[in-house]
Amino acid sequence: MFRFQTLEVWKKAVDFADLMIEIADALPQKYQFSFGDQLRRAGLSVPNNIAEGNGRKFKKEASHLYNISKGSLYECINILVILNKRNLINWKKFNREYIYKLAEEIAKMLTGLMKK
């Protein structure tokens, strides 16, 4: 097992990425190559950068990658806001409160990792 796999923030980020992929996959075909692709890539960036940052030797490098992860997290939320505005997301299927709470928890944990 890799060290990053023991991090609670990484585990939550994997769950978050999985949700972003699920939401992207549920979008109409017309939006798969715009919103869908961007949401998938941003969602995957969150746990990917946590894993990569955890493997870095120097704190400054790790902190930079955690910051990228946090930016990708915010990018996902922004995309969800736009999808909602265009009525392209089914909040009955996807629990908005859970997604937002999970994103806030990850953001706080990333801030903690950057300060470590």
Residue, then its C-alpha position, 0 to 999 in steps of 0.5 A: m500500500f502506498r502512503f497516500q492511500t492511508l490519507e483520509v483526504w485522498k480517500k474522500a477525494v477518490d469518492f468525490a472524483d467518482l461522483m464527478i465521473e458519475i455526474a459527467d456520465a449522466l449528462p446529455q450526449k451534447y455536453q459530453f465533450s465540453f462539460g463532461d470531459q472537463l468535469r471528469r478531468a477536474g474531478l480526477s485531478v483532485p485525488n491525483n494531485i494529492a497522491e503526487g504531492n504525498g510522494r514529493k520529498f520537499k514540502k514546497e513541492a507537495s504544497h504546490l500539488y495540494n494547492i492544484s488539487k484544491g483548485s480542481l475541487y473548486e473548478c468542479i463546484n463551478i462546473l456543477v453551478i453552471l450545470n445546475k443553472r442550465n438544468l443539466i444536473n439531476w439533484k434528485k439523483f445526486n445529493r447536492e448537500y452531500i457533494y458540497k459538504l464533501a468538497e468543503e471537507i476536502a478543501k479544509m483538509l487540503t489547507g491543513l496539509m499545505k500548512k503542515 
